[in-house]
């Protein structure tokens, strides 16, 4: 199998060497080239024909955002992963980069004790993203038949009206959320809880940015906040988000138990708590993202009788998380991103019709 070619763009010689070592150590990857700034990178893209570019945000002569826009204009399908520091300035620039078409991002390792530790951290966080974005798709498999053991385990449909919407997303998620949330009307009757895989600092700016374009307020979740209708709460970076019952009220809690699926926040943690508190009155939505975070939580919501909607493969940047749920046969709808907001709004009505134009993609779907 042909190795995936990586163009490394960073003004730091130390980071370039760490990246070069991490890429070269993987048998499925090879270093296509190395550039110290965006201007050099632009000249090298056609010469070294990379499959993916790792792009620093802040560089002299030409920064990462300027280079990203230039590459996107000539190579729209080339995968680009931003490589940024864990700072407020870098968080804002990274969100700008995602809006401009970057496929994903990785934060640079900080407080490393030696070169080998830095290389290990890069390998753990960057290499899987390169492979998820650029590697061959897994062989398709047919969804379990309706009469399978898993499908039969679901309780009879009760058509319960949902009282909460829980959304999980990762790679490609910020842009997916930026498409969905502005379509949710200001009088939306349900709370919306979101886990987007992001580090600290980034989630606060993501919430701020989404709120600026959405009819309903979007905030980073805070402990003991009351869960009310017409609110969007985003899990803070490095904290799991859960809901807890407090007498007649339902409140948010942020906890730092160990990561799940190598993630904190984790979609599974939120979804399990939603299934426990809301039961069959839950609507889970799984958007684009690598890995399988959300699958176990969806199983809990499925077994409780709640509804599950997942993004389809064609509109996902990476069909890992939604594909895992669809492949398990527990998704009620598999929809393109453009139809998910409408489905959420339809489900939020007291008596949603069986299907009002949001056609299910699940029947006979190959996953």
C-alpha positions as CSV (number, residue, x, y, z in Angstrom):
1,X,0.0,0.0,0.0
2,X,1.3,3.5,-0.9
3,X,2.5,5.5,2.1
4,X,0.6,8.7,3.0
5,X,2.8,11.7,2.2
6,X,3.0,14.5,4.8
7,X,4.2,18.1,4.2
8,X,5.3,19.6,7.5
9,X,5.0,23.4,7.8
10,X,6.3,25.1,11.0
11,X,8.7,27.9,11.8
12,X,10.2,26.1,14.8
13,X,13.1,23.8,14.0
14,X,12.4,21.9,17.2
15,X,8.8,21.2,16.2
16,X,9.7,20.4,12.6
17,X,12.2,17.8,13.9
18,X,9.6,16.3,16.3
19,X,7.0,16.1,13.5
20,X,9.6,14.6,11.1
21,X,10.5,11.9,13.6
22,X,6.9,11.0,14.4
23,X,5.9,10.8,10.8
24,X,9.0,8.8,9.7
25,X,8.5,6.3,12.6
26,X,5.2,5.2,11.3
27,X,5.3,2.6,8.5
28,X,2.2,3.9,6.8
29,X,3.5,7.5,6.5
30,X,6.4,9.4,4.9
31,X,7.7,12.9,5.0
32,X,7.0,14.6,1.6
33,X,8.7,17.8,2.6
34,X,9.4,20.4,5.3
35,X,8.8,24.1,5.1
36,X,9.6,26.9,7.6
37,X,6.7,29.2,6.6
38,X,3.5,29.3,4.5
39,X,5.2,31.0,1.6
40,X,7.7,28.1,1.2
41,X,4.8,25.6,1.7
42,X,2.9,27.1,-1.2
43,X,5.8,26.6,-3.5
44,X,6.3,23.0,-2.3
45,X,2.7,21.7,-2.6
46,X,2.8,21.0,-6.3
47,X,6.4,19.8,-6.1
48,X,6.1,17.2,-3.4
49,X,2.3,16.2,-3.9
50,X,1.4,15.6,-0.3
51,X,-1.7,13.8,0.9
52,X,-1.9,16.0,4.0
53,X,-0.3,19.2,5.3
54,X,0.4,20.0,8.9
55,X,0.3,23.7,9.2
56,X,1.5,25.9,12.0
57,X,-0.8,28.9,12.8
58,X,1.7,31.6,13.6
59,X,4.7,31.9,11.2
60,X,6.8,34.8,9.7
61,X,6.5,35.9,6.1
62,X,3.2,34.0,5.6
63,X,1.1,32.7,8.5
64,X,-0.9,29.6,8.5
65,X,-4.3,31.2,7.8
66,X,-3.0,33.0,4.7
67,X,-1.3,29.8,3.5
68,X,-4.5,27.8,4.2
69,X,-6.7,30.2,2.1
70,X,-4.2,30.0,-0.8
71,X,-3.9,26.2,-0.8
72,X,-7.7,25.8,-0.5
73,X,-8.1,28.0,-3.7
74,X,-5.9,25.7,-5.7
75,X,-6.1,22.3,-3.9
76,X,-9.6,22.1,-2.4
77,X,-9.4,18.4,-1.6
78,X,-5.9,18.5,0.1
79,X,-6.2,17.6,3.7
80,X,-4.9,20.3,6.1
81,X,-4.4,19.9,9.8
82,X,-3.6,23.0,11.8
83,X,-0.9,22.7,14.5
84,X,-1.4,25.3,17.2
85,X,-0.5,26.2,20.7
86,X,-2.8,26.0,23.7
87,X,-3.4,29.7,24.0
88,X,-6.3,32.1,23.6
89,X,-4.8,33.7,20.5
90,X,-4.1,30.3,18.9
91,X,-7.6,29.0,19.8
92,X,-9.2,31.9,18.0
93,X,-6.9,31.5,15.0
94,X,-7.6,27.7,14.9
95,X,-11.4,28.3,14.9
96,X,-10.8,30.8,12.1
97,X,-8.8,28.1,10.2
98,X,-11.6,25.5,10.6
99,X,-14.1,28.0,9.3
100,X,-11.8,28.6,6.3
101,X,-11.6,24.9,5.4
102,X,-9.0,23.3,7.6
103,X,-9.9,19.6,8.2
104,X,-8.8,19.4,11.8
105,X,-6.2,20.6,14.3
106,X,-3.7,19.4,16.9
107,X,-2.3,21.4,19.8
108,X,1.4,21.4,20.3
109,X,2.8,19.5,23.2
110,X,3.7,21.7,26.1
111,X,5.8,21.2,29.3
112,X,7.6,18.2,27.7
113,X,10.6,16.9,29.5
114,X,12.5,15.6,26.5
115,X,12.4,15.0,22.7
116,X,11.2,11.5,23.0
117,X,8.2,12.6,25.1
118,X,7.3,15.3,22.7
119,X,7.5,12.9,19.8
120,X,5.3,10.4,21.7
121,X,2.6,13.0,22.3
122,X,2.6,14.1,18.7
123,X,2.4,10.5,17.6
124,X,-0.6,9.9,19.9
125,X,-2.6,12.9,18.8
126,X,-1.5,13.7,15.2
127,X,-0.9,10.4,13.5
128,X,-4.4,8.9,14.1
129,X,-5.9,12.1,12.6
130,X,-3.7,11.9,9.5
131,X,-4.8,8.3,9.0
132,X,-8.5,9.0,9.7
133,X,-8.5,11.9,7.2
134,X,-6.4,10.3,4.5
135,X,-6.4,6.6,4.9
136,X,-8.4,4.0,3.0
137,X,-12.0,3.6,4.1
138,X,-13.0,0.5,6.0
139,X,-14.7,-2.2,4.0
140,X,-18.4,-1.6,4.0
141,X,-20.6,-3.9,5.9
142,X,-24.4,-4.3,5.9
143,X,-26.4,-3.0,8.8
144,X,-27.8,-5.7,11.1
145,X,-31.3,-6.8,9.9
146,X,-34.3,-5.6,11.9
147,X,-34.8,-9.1,13.3
148,X,-31.3,-9.3,14.8
149,X,-30.7,-9.7,18.5
150,X,-29.6,-6.1,18.9
151,X,-32.6,-4.7,17.1
152,X,-35.0,-7.0,19.0
153,X,-33.6,-5.7,22.4
154,X,-35.1,-2.3,21.8
155,X,-38.4,-1.6,23.8
156,X,-41.5,-1.1,21.7
157,X,-41.8,2.4,20.3
158,X,-43.7,4.7,22.6
159,X,-43.3,7.9,20.5
160,X,-42.2,9.8,23.6
161,X,-41.8,13.5,23.1
162,X,-38.1,14.3,23.8
163,X,-37.2,16.6,26.6
164,X,-33.5,17.1,25.8
165,X,-31.2,17.1,22.7
166,X,-27.7,15.7,23.3
167,X,-25.1,16.2,20.5
168,X,-21.7,14.6,20.1
169,X,-19.1,15.6,17.6
170,X,-15.3,15.6,16.9
171,X,-13.4,16.0,13.6
172,X,-15.4,18.4,11.5
173,X,-17.8,19.1,14.4
174,X,-17.3,22.9,14.8
175,X,-18.4,23.5,11.2
176,X,-21.2,21.0,11.6
177,X,-22.4,22.8,14.7
178,X,-22.1,26.1,13.0
179,X,-24.5,24.9,10.3
180,X,-27.0,23.3,12.7
181,X,-27.3,25.7,15.6
182,X,-28.1,28.9,13.6
183,X,-31.2,27.0,12.2
184,X,-32.6,26.3,15.6
185,X,-35.3,28.9,16.3
186,X,-35.2,31.3,19.3
187,X,-38.3,29.7,20.8
188,X,-36.9,26.2,20.7
189,X,-38.6,24.3,23.6
190,X,-35.7,21.9,24.6
191,X,-32.3,22.3,26.1
192,X,-29.3,21.2,23.9
193,X,-26.2,19.7,25.4
194,X,-23.1,19.4,23.3
195,X,-19.8,17.5,23.6
196,X,-17.3,18.6,21.0
197,X,-13.8,17.1,21.4
198,X,-11.7,20.2,22.2
199,X,-9.1,21.2,24.8
200,X,-9.5,23.9,27.5
201,X,-9.7,27.5,26.2
202,X,-10.9,26.3,22.8
203,X,-14.4,25.4,24.0
204,X,-15.1,28.8,25.5
205,X,-14.3,30.5,22.2
206,X,-16.3,27.9,20.3
207,X,-19.3,28.7,22.4
208,X,-18.9,32.4,22.0
209,X,-18.6,32.1,18.2
210,X,-21.6,29.8,17.9
211,X,-23.7,32.1,20.1
212,X,-22.9,35.1,17.9
213,X,-24.6,33.4,14.9
214,X,-27.4,31.4,16.7
215,X,-30.9,32.6,17.7
216,X,-30.5,30.8,21.1
217,X,-27.6,31.4,23.5
218,X,-24.7,29.1,23.4
219,X,-22.5,28.9,26.6
220,X,-19.7,26.8,28.0
221,X,-21.3,24.6,30.6
222,X,-20.9,25.6,34.2
223,X,-21.4,23.4,37.3
224,X,-24.9,23.4,38.8
225,X,-26.5,25.4,36.0
226,X,-30.1,24.6,35.7
227,X,-31.0,22.8,32.4
228,X,-33.8,24.9,30.8
229,X,-35.4,25.1,27.4
230,X,-33.9,27.3,24.7
231,X,-30.3,26.9,25.9
232,X,-27.2,25.3,24.4
233,X,-24.5,24.1,26.7
234,X,-21.1,23.0,25.5
235,X,-18.9,20.7,27.6
236,X,-15.7,22.6,28.8
237,X,-12.4,21.2,27.6
238,X,-10.8,18.6,29.9
239,X,-14.1,18.1,31.8
240,X,-16.9,15.5,31.2
241,X,-20.4,17.0,31.1
242,X,-23.3,15.2,32.8
243,X,-26.8,16.0,33.9
244,X,-28.0,15.2,37.4
245,X,-31.4,15.3,39.0
246,X,-31.7,17.8,41.9
247,X,-35.1,17.4,43.4
248,X,-37.5,18.6,40.7
249,X,-34.7,20.3,38.8
250,X,-32.1,19.0,36.4
251,X,-28.7,20.5,36.6
252,X,-25.4,20.3,34.9
253,X,-22.2,18.9,36.5
254,X,-18.7,18.9,35.2
255,X,-16.4,16.2,36.4
256,X,-12.8,15.0,35.8
257,X,-13.1,11.3,36.1
258,X,-10.6,9.5,33.7
259,X,-11.0,10.0,30.0
260,X,-13.1,7.6,28.0
261,X,-12.2,6.7,24.4
262,X,-9.1,8.8,25.1
263,X,-11.4,11.8,25.4
264,X,-12.4,14.3,28.1
265,X,-15.0,15.5,27.5
266,X,-16.5,12.2,26.2
267,X,-19.8,11.8,24.4
268,X,-20.4,8.5,26.0
269,X,-20.3,10.0,29.5
270,X,-22.9,12.7,28.6
271,X,-25.1,10.3,26.7
272,X,-25.2,7.8,29.6
273,X,-26.2,10.4,32.1
274,X,-28.9,11.7,29.7
275,X,-30.3,8.1,29.3
276,X,-30.3,7.8,33.1
277,X,-32.1,11.1,33.8
278,X,-34.4,11.5,30.8
279,X,-34.8,7.8,29.7
280,X,-36.9,7.5,26.5
281,X,-37.4,11.2,26.4
282,X,-33.9,11.7,24.9
283,X,-32.9,12.7,21.4
284,X,-29.2,11.9,20.7
285,X,-27.4,13.3,17.6
286,X,-24.0,12.0,16.6
287,X,-22.1,14.2,14.1
288,X,-18.9,13.8,12.2
289,X,-15.8,12.6,14.1
290,X,-13.1,10.0,14.3
291,X,-13.3,7.0,16.6
292,X,-16.3,5.5,18.3
293,X,-17.0,7.9,21.2
294,X,-20.8,8.0,21.6
295,X,-21.5,4.4,20.6
296,X,-21.9,3.0,24.1
297,X,-23.9,6.1,25.2
298,X,-26.2,5.6,22.2
299,X,-26.7,2.0,23.2
300,X,-28.0,3.3,26.6
301,X,-30.3,5.8,25.0
302,X,-31.5,3.1,22.5
303,X,-32.3,0.7,25.3
304,X,-34.2,3.4,27.2
305,X,-36.4,4.0,24.1
306,X,-34.9,7.3,23.0
307,X,-34.3,8.5,19.5
308,X,-30.9,8.6,17.7
309,X,-30.0,10.6,14.7
310,X,-26.6,10.3,13.0
311,X,-24.9,12.3,10.2
312,X,-24.4,10.3,7.0
313,X,-21.1,9.3,5.5
314,X,-21.2,11.6,2.4
315,X,-21.5,14.8,4.5
316,X,-19.1,13.8,7.3
317,X,-15.5,14.8,7.4
318,X,-14.8,11.5,9.1
319,X,-17.5,8.9,9.4
320,X,-16.1,7.2,12.5
321,X,-18.5,8.2,15.4
322,X,-21.7,8.3,13.4
323,X,-20.7,5.3,11.3
324,X,-20.1,3.2,14.4
325,X,-23.7,4.0,15.6
326,X,-25.2,3.3,12.2
327,X,-23.2,0.1,11.9
328,X,-24.5,-1.1,15.2
329,X,-28.1,-0.9,13.9
330,X,-29.3,1.5,16.6
331,X,-29.7,4.8,14.6
332,X,-33.3,5.8,13.9
333,X,-32.2,8.3,11.2
334,X,-29.0,8.6,9.1
335,X,-29.2,12.0,7.5
336,X,-27.1,14.5,5.6
337,X,-25.9,17.4,7.7
338,X,-28.2,19.8,5.8
339,X,-31.3,17.9,7.1
340,X,-30.3,17.4,10.8
341,X,-31.5,20.8,12.1
342,X,-34.9,20.2,10.5
343,X,-35.1,16.7,12.1
344,X,-34.2,18.1,15.5
345,X,-36.9,20.8,15.2
346,X,-39.4,18.2,14.0
347,X,-38.7,15.9,16.9
348,X,-39.1,18.8,19.4
349,X,-42.7,19.3,18.4
350,X,-45.2,17.6,20.8
351,X,-46.5,15.2,18.2
352,X,-44.0,15.0,15.4
353,X,-45.4,13.3,12.3
354,X,-43.9,10.0,11.2
355,X,-41.8,11.6,8.5
356,X,-42.3,15.1,7.1
357,X,-39.7,15.2,4.3
358,X,-36.7,14.2,6.5
359,X,-36.4,10.9,4.7
360,X,-34.7,8.2,6.7
361,X,-31.5,6.9,5.1
362,X,-31.3,3.9,7.4
363,X,-33.4,1.4,5.5
364,X,-31.1,-0.8,3.5
365,X,-28.1,1.4,4.2
366,X,-24.7,-0.1,3.6
367,X,-22.3,1.0,6.3
